[in-house]
Amino acid sequence: MAFTGNFFCTSFKDELLEGVHDFRASGGDTFKLAMYTNTASFDAATTAYTATNEVTGTGYTAGGGTLVNVSPVVSSTTAFTDFNDLVFTTATITAFGALIYNTTPAHTYTNPTCVVLDFGGSRTSTAGDFTIVFPAAAAATAIIRIA
């Protein structure tokens, strides 16, 4: 398996300081989640979406699915944001991991990557729903949080 863990991409950290990403639910950027086979190789140095080694199959379109932003909030000293769960319906695919990336900004990187997700092995659906369940939107659990 080529996925070796979950990462905030280093370029994403820099882009946050540059004001590149807008996670607001209303008027924010468009983020997508693309899924990949076990031959994909991503880590913290990943900078942009690529179609190389992306899954193919019924119910999945290249580029992945559009995420619905949950506006950022602050709890104590932690700021966090999240996305609604994403469902690929009637899908026949096998994925080992995913990238969350931003399709909106015109920046050094086209479609800059935010997060690398390692599914911990193969996840398969056969003519059924393939659901990406995001953790609870809370200071200790949200998918993107700054403490």
MOSULBEL-V941915 format. One record per pair of residues at least 24 apart in sequence whose C-alpha atoms are under 6 Angstrom apart, sorted by the first residue. I is the first residue (numbers start at 1). J is the second residue. D is the distance in Angstrom with one decimal. If there is no record, write none. Layout:
BEGIN
I,J,D ; I,J,D
END
This chain:
BEGIN
1,38,5.1 ; 2,38,5.6 ; 2,39,5.8 ; 2,40,5.8 ; 2,41,5.0 ; 3,41,5.9 ; 3,118,5.7 ; 5,118,5.2 ; 6,116,5.4 ; 6,117,4.7 ; 6,118,5.4 ; 7,44,5.4 ; 7,115,5.7 ; 7,116,5.0 ; 8,115,4.7 ; 9,44,4.3 ; 9,45,6.0 ; 9,114,5.6 ; 9,115,5.7 ; 10,44,5.6 ; 10,45,6.0 ; 11,47,5.9 ; 12,114,5.1 ; 24,71,4.4 ; 25,69,4.7 ; 25,70,5.3 ; 25,71,4.8 ; 29,104,5.5 ; 30,102,5.9 ; 30,103,5.7 ; 30,104,5.7 ; 31,67,5.5 ; 31,101,5.5 ; 31,102,4.4 ; 31,103,6.0 ; 32,65,5.4 ; 32,66,4.4 ; 32,67,5.3 ; 32,100,5.6 ; 32,101,5.5 ; 33,64,5.2 ; 33,65,5.4 ; 33,99,5.5 ; 33,100,4.5 ; 34,63,5.5 ; 34,64,4.0 ; 34,98,5.4 ; 34,99,5.4 ; 35,95,6.0 ; 35,97,5.7 ; 35,98,4.2 ; 36,95,5.4 ; 36,96,6.0 ; 36,97,5.5 ; 36,98,5.7 ; 37,95,5.2 ; 37,96,5.4 ; 38,96,5.5 ; 47,112,5.7 ; 47,113,5.3 ; 48,111,5.5 ; 48,112,4.3 ; 48,113,4.6 ; 49,111,5.7 ; 49,113,6.0 ; 57,92,5.6 ; 57,93,5.3 ; 58,91,5.1 ; 58,92,5.1 ; 59,89,5.9 ; 59,90,5.5 ; 59,91,4.1 ; 78,139,5.8 ; 78,146,5.6 ; 78,147,4.3 ; 79,145,5.6 ; 79,146,5.3 ; 80,144,5.6 ; 80,145,4.0 ; 81,144,5.5 ; 82,137,5.7 ; 82,142,5.7 ; 82,143,5.7 ; 85,132,5.6 ; 85,133,4.9 ; 85,134,5.6 ; 86,131,5.7 ; 86,132,5.1 ; 87,130,5.7 ; 87,131,4.4 ; 88,129,5.7 ; 88,130,5.1 ; 89,129,4.5 ; 90,127,4.5 ; 90,128,4.2 ; 90,129,5.4 ; 91,127,4.9 ; 91,128,5.3 ; 91,129,5.8 ; 92,125,5.2 ; 92,126,4.2 ; 92,127,5.0 ; 93,124,5.7 ; 93,125,5.7 ; 94,123,5.5 ; 94,124,4.3 ; 95,122,5.6 ; 95,123,5.3 ; 96,121,5.5 ; 96,122,4.7
END
